[in-house]
Amino acid sequence: MAVEPFVLWVLIGTCVLHWCTVTILIRRVRETEKPFAWNLLGLAVSVLAMQQSYGLYIQYVDIAPPALNVFEEILGLLVAGLILSGIVNLSPILNILKRNKELLEVIDERNVIICQFHDRIFRNLRQVQMALEVGKPTNFIIEQVAEMAKMMKVFLEDLKAGVLLGSKFEVALKTLVDDMSKEGSFPIIIQVDPLVEDSISYDQGAELLHILREALNNCIQYSQAKTGKVLVKVTESQIMFEVSDNGKGFECDLVAAQGHGLGNMAFRAKEIGASLKVQSQPKKGTTILVEVPRRVGVSESQDALSSDKAFPEKVSVG
């Protein structure tokens, strides 16, 4: 009889593991678009949990409860542990599937933008050809070609920085961080406030992505950091955009004088009315903080109009 309390605790542990698994399954059903399989798993585990709970209930309510079988209860605990471990390990797959879906949407959207840009370039080249055929002055043609070259440069810079992702700023941000982290030898943690999607314009998002790319590039090349972090937080009046690392740091005045892209970041921040602060000391890491005025309720139409700035039609022959 000395083994009875031990077996009872094994039964309690089995019940707890089963109900923890049920809780996780219920949460996962909400996160997946195809909940049928997760519902089946949840139903199966729920039956097991109720069965074990009923056995535990009998032990406390029945005057002469049946004796617990040591082997059976330990086996039940093992099964409960394996099920919980399996569900926990399967859960990240949902995040991967969600991420893949976002990336596929991004690829489709980017392909549309690239095709639109291609069509505009073709039309503009055709207009230049027509200008040559009708004998427009050489200076006029040169100006039009220069405008096209400038337009293509901006487009390629945005493409490289991951800006051409439509209005999905959070997806663009995570995609850029993923791409940049592959170039470094340390993990980069990212935390994004979900309110940012409704609080930021296309122009603000584009410049912030350029700033992020510059900051991460410096971090990867010079910081010798072990970890990095990207944080986006939305307050009532502004968006706080922070890039930090635990690297070797530097003397701010010295680096500001020598470059390292800080001037470009400051210029881009100024373009969107934001402030940029650089905090760094030798052996204490570096933090780049950008504070952007928040624009509440940025409409999709405004974003669409702003996105046209990536490749405006400036070439004409009239």
C-alpha positions as CSV (number, residue, x, y, z in Angstrom):
1,M,0.0,0.0,0.0
2,A,3.0,2.3,0.3
3,V,3.1,2.7,-3.4
4,E,-0.5,4.0,-3.6
5,P,0.2,7.7,-2.9
6,F,2.9,7.7,-5.6
7,V,0.6,6.1,-8.2
8,L,-2.1,8.7,-7.2
9,W,0.4,11.6,-8.0
10,V,1.2,9.9,-11.3
11,L,-2.5,10.0,-12.1
12,I,-2.7,13.6,-11.1
13,G,0.3,14.4,-13.3
14,T,-1.3,12.5,-16.2
15,C,-4.5,14.6,-15.9
16,V,-2.5,17.9,-15.8
17,L,-0.5,17.0,-18.9
18,H,-3.6,16.0,-20.8
19,W,-5.5,19.2,-20.0
20,C,-2.4,21.3,-20.8
21,T,-2.4,19.6,-24.2
22,V,-6.1,20.3,-24.7
23,T,-5.4,24.0,-23.9
24,I,-2.6,24.2,-26.5
25,L,-4.7,22.5,-29.1
26,I,-7.6,24.9,-28.6
27,R,-5.2,27.8,-29.1
28,R,-3.7,26.2,-32.2
29,V,-7.2,25.7,-33.7
30,R,-7.6,29.5,-33.7
31,E,-4.3,30.0,-35.5
32,T,-4.7,27.6,-38.4
33,E,-6.9,28.0,-41.5
34,K,-7.4,24.2,-41.6
35,P,-8.5,23.2,-38.1
36,F,-9.9,19.8,-38.9
37,A,-6.8,17.8,-37.9
38,W,-6.2,19.9,-34.8
39,N,-9.9,19.4,-33.8
40,L,-9.5,15.7,-34.1
41,L,-6.4,15.8,-32.0
42,G,-8.2,18.0,-29.5
43,L,-11.1,15.6,-29.3
44,A,-8.9,12.6,-28.8
45,V,-6.9,14.2,-26.1
46,S,-10.0,15.6,-24.5
47,V,-11.5,12.1,-24.2
48,L,-8.2,10.9,-22.6
49,A,-8.2,13.8,-20.2
50,M,-11.8,13.2,-19.2
51,Q,-11.1,9.5,-18.7
52,Q,-8.1,10.2,-16.5
53,S,-10.0,12.9,-14.6
54,Y,-12.9,10.5,-14.0
55,G,-10.5,7.9,-12.6
56,L,-9.0,10.6,-10.3
57,Y,-12.5,11.6,-9.3
58,I,-13.4,8.0,-8.3
59,Q,-10.3,7.8,-6.1
60,Y,-11.5,10.8,-4.0
61,V,-15.3,10.1,-4.0
62,D,-15.8,6.4,-3.9
63,I,-15.7,4.9,-0.4
64,A,-13.9,1.8,-1.7
65,P,-12.0,3.0,-4.8
66,P,-10.5,0.4,-7.1
67,A,-6.7,-0.2,-6.6
68,L,-4.5,1.7,-9.0
69,N,-2.2,-0.3,-11.3
70,V,1.3,1.1,-11.1
71,F,2.3,0.0,-14.7
72,E,-1.0,1.3,-16.2
73,E,-0.7,4.7,-14.6
74,I,3.0,5.2,-15.4
75,L,2.3,4.2,-19.0
76,G,-0.6,6.7,-19.0
77,L,1.8,9.4,-17.8
78,L,4.3,8.5,-20.4
79,V,1.7,8.7,-23.2
80,A,0.5,12.1,-21.9
81,G,4.0,13.4,-21.9
82,L,4.7,12.2,-25.4
83,I,1.5,13.7,-26.7
84,L,2.2,17.1,-25.1
85,S,5.8,17.0,-26.4
86,G,4.6,16.2,-29.9
87,I,2.0,19.0,-30.0
88,V,4.6,21.5,-28.7
89,N,7.0,20.5,-31.4
90,L,4.3,20.6,-34.1
91,S,3.2,24.1,-33.1
92,P,6.0,26.0,-34.7
93,I,5.0,24.4,-38.0
94,L,1.9,26.7,-37.9
95,N,4.1,29.7,-37.7
96,I,6.2,28.5,-40.6
97,L,3.1,27.9,-42.7
98,K,1.8,31.4,-41.8
99,R,5.1,32.9,-42.7
100,N,5.3,31.1,-46.0
101,K,1.8,32.3,-46.9
102,E,2.9,35.9,-46.1
103,L,6.0,35.5,-48.2
104,L,4.0,34.1,-51.1
105,E,1.7,37.2,-50.9
106,V,4.7,39.4,-50.8
107,I,6.2,37.7,-53.9
108,D,3.0,38.1,-55.8
109,E,2.7,41.8,-54.8
110,R,6.3,42.5,-55.7
111,N,5.9,40.8,-59.1
112,V,3.0,43.1,-59.8
113,I,5.0,46.2,-58.8
114,I,8.0,45.0,-60.9
115,C,5.7,44.4,-63.9
116,Q,4.2,47.9,-63.5
117,F,7.6,49.4,-63.4
118,H,8.7,47.4,-66.5
119,D,5.6,48.7,-68.4
120,R,6.4,52.3,-67.4
121,I,10.0,52.0,-68.4
122,F,8.9,50.6,-71.8
123,R,6.4,53.4,-72.4
124,N,9.0,56.0,-71.4
125,L,11.6,54.5,-73.7
126,R,9.0,54.5,-76.5
127,Q,8.4,58.2,-75.8
128,V,12.1,58.9,-76.0
129,Q,12.2,57.1,-79.3
130,M,9.4,59.2,-80.6
131,A,11.1,62.3,-79.4
132,L,14.2,61.3,-81.4
133,E,12.1,60.6,-84.5
134,V,10.4,64.0,-84.4
135,G,13.7,65.8,-83.9
136,K,13.5,67.0,-80.3
137,P,16.5,69.0,-79.1
138,T,19.4,66.8,-77.8
139,N,19.3,68.5,-74.4
140,F,15.6,67.6,-74.0
141,I,16.4,63.9,-74.8
142,I,19.3,63.9,-72.3
143,E,17.1,65.3,-69.6
144,Q,14.5,62.7,-70.2
145,V,17.1,59.9,-70.1
146,A,18.6,61.3,-66.9
147,E,15.1,61.3,-65.3
148,M,14.7,57.7,-66.3
149,A,18.1,56.7,-64.9
150,K,17.2,58.4,-61.6
151,M,13.9,56.6,-61.5
152,M,15.6,53.3,-62.1
153,K,18.2,54.0,-59.4
154,V,15.5,54.7,-56.8
155,F,13.5,51.6,-57.8
156,L,16.6,49.4,-57.5
157,E,17.5,50.9,-54.2
158,D,14.0,50.2,-52.9
159,L,14.1,46.7,-54.3
160,K,17.4,46.0,-52.6
161,A,16.1,47.4,-49.3
162,G,13.0,45.3,-49.3
163,V,10.8,48.4,-49.7
164,L,8.8,47.1,-52.7
165,L,6.4,45.1,-50.5
166,G,3.3,47.2,-50.9
167,S,1.5,48.2,-47.7
168,K,2.6,45.2,-45.5
169,F,5.3,47.0,-43.5
170,E,5.6,44.3,-40.8
171,V,6.1,41.6,-43.4
172,A,8.6,43.8,-45.3
173,L,10.5,44.5,-42.0
174,K,10.7,40.8,-41.0
175,T,11.7,39.8,-44.5
176,L,14.5,42.3,-44.5
177,V,15.7,41.3,-41.0
178,D,15.7,37.6,-42.1
179,D,17.7,38.4,-45.2
180,M,20.2,40.5,-43.3
181,S,20.5,38.0,-40.5
182,K,21.7,35.4,-43.0
183,E,24.7,37.7,-43.7
184,G,25.6,38.0,-40.1
185,S,26.9,35.3,-37.6
186,F,24.5,36.2,-34.8
187,P,20.7,36.1,-34.3
188,I,18.6,39.2,-34.6
189,I,15.4,39.3,-32.5
190,I,12.5,41.3,-33.9
191,Q,9.4,42.6,-32.0
192,V,6.8,44.6,-34.0
193,D,3.7,46.3,-32.5
194,P,0.7,45.2,-34.6
195,L,-0.6,48.8,-34.5
196,V,2.2,49.9,-36.8
197,E,0.3,48.8,-39.9
198,D,-2.5,51.4,-39.3
199,S,0.0,54.1,-38.0
200,I,2.6,54.4,-40.8
201,S,2.5,55.7,-44.3
202,Y,4.2,54.2,-47.3
203,D,6.9,56.9,-47.4
204,Q,7.6,56.5,-43.7
205,G,7.9,52.7,-44.0
206,A,10.2,53.0,-47.0
207,E,12.6,55.3,-45.3
208,L,12.6,53.3,-42.1
209,L,13.4,50.1,-44.1
210,H,16.4,52.0,-45.7
211,I,17.5,53.1,-42.3
212,L,17.2,49.6,-40.9
213,R,19.2,48.1,-43.8
214,E,22.0,50.7,-43.2
215,A,22.0,50.1,-39.4
216,L,22.0,46.3,-39.7
217,N,24.7,46.5,-42.4
218,N,26.9,48.5,-39.9
219,C,26.1,46.1,-37.1
220,I,27.1,43.0,-39.2
221,Q,30.3,44.5,-40.6
222,Y,31.7,46.4,-37.6
223,S,30.0,45.6,-34.3
224,Q,31.3,42.0,-33.6
225,A,28.0,41.5,-31.8
226,K,26.6,38.3,-30.5
227,T,22.9,39.3,-30.7
228,G,20.9,42.1,-32.3
229,K,17.5,43.4,-31.8
230,V,14.9,45.3,-33.8
231,L,12.0,46.9,-31.9
232,V,9.0,48.8,-33.3
233,K,6.6,50.3,-30.7
234,V,3.6,52.5,-31.3
235,T,2.6,55.2,-28.8
236,E,-0.2,57.7,-29.0
237,S,1.9,60.3,-30.8
238,Q,4.8,58.5,-32.4
239,I,6.4,55.3,-33.7
240,M,9.6,54.3,-32.0
241,F,11.9,52.3,-34.2
242,E,15.0,50.9,-32.4
243,V,17.9,48.9,-33.7
244,S,20.4,47.7,-31.1
245,D,23.3,45.2,-30.6
246,N,25.6,44.1,-27.8
247,G,28.8,44.6,-29.9
248,K,32.0,46.6,-29.3
249,G,30.4,50.0,-29.8
250,F,32.2,53.1,-30.8
251,E,32.8,56.8,-30.1
252,C,29.8,58.5,-31.7
253,D,31.6,61.8,-32.5
254,L,34.5,60.0,-34.2
255,V,32.3,57.7,-36.3
256,A,30.0,60.6,-37.2
257,A,32.9,62.4,-38.6
258,Q,34.1,59.4,-40.6
259,G,30.8,58.2,-42.0
260,H,29.6,54.7,-41.5
261,G,26.3,55.7,-43.1
262,L,25.0,57.7,-40.1
263,G,24.7,60.7,-42.4
264,N,22.5,58.8,-44.8
265,M,20.3,57.6,-42.0
266,A,20.0,61.1,-40.5
267,F,19.0,62.4,-43.9
268,R,16.4,59.7,-44.5
269,A,14.9,60.3,-41.0
270,K,14.7,64.1,-41.7
271,E,12.8,63.3,-45.0
272,I,9.9,61.9,-43.0
273,G,10.0,64.4,-40.1
274,A,11.6,61.9,-37.8
275,S,14.4,62.3,-35.2
276,L,17.4,59.9,-35.1
277,K,19.5,59.3,-32.1
278,V,22.7,57.2,-31.9
279,Q,23.7,55.8,-28.5
280,S,27.0,54.0,-28.3
281,Q,30.1,53.5,-26.1
282,P,33.1,51.3,-26.5
283,K,32.4,47.7,-25.3
284,K,28.8,48.7,-24.5
285,G,27.0,48.1,-27.8
286,T,25.1,50.5,-30.1
287,T,21.5,51.6,-30.2
288,I,19.9,53.6,-33.1
289,L,16.6,55.1,-32.2
290,V,14.2,56.7,-34.7
291,E,11.1,58.4,-33.5
292,V,8.5,59.0,-36.3
293,P,5.3,61.1,-35.9
294,R,2.4,58.7,-35.9
295,R,-0.3,59.1,-38.6
296,V,-3.5,57.5,-37.3
297,G,-5.7,55.7,-39.8
298,V,-3.4,55.8,-42.9
299,S,-5.7,54.7,-45.7
300,E,-4.8,52.2,-48.3
301,S,-5.5,54.8,-51.0
302,Q,-2.9,57.1,-49.5
303,D,-0.4,54.2,-49.4
304,A,-1.2,53.4,-53.0
305,L,-0.6,57.0,-54.1
306,S,2.6,57.1,-52.1
307,S,3.8,53.9,-53.7
308,D,3.7,55.5,-57.1
309,K,6.6,57.6,-56.0
310,A,8.8,54.6,-56.4
311,F,8.6,54.9,-60.2
312,P,6.8,58.2,-61.2
313,E,6.1,58.9,-64.8
314,K,8.2,62.0,-65.5
315,V,9.2,61.4,-69.1
316,S,7.1,63.1,-71.8
317,V,7.6,64.4,-75.3
318,G,5.0,67.2,-75.2
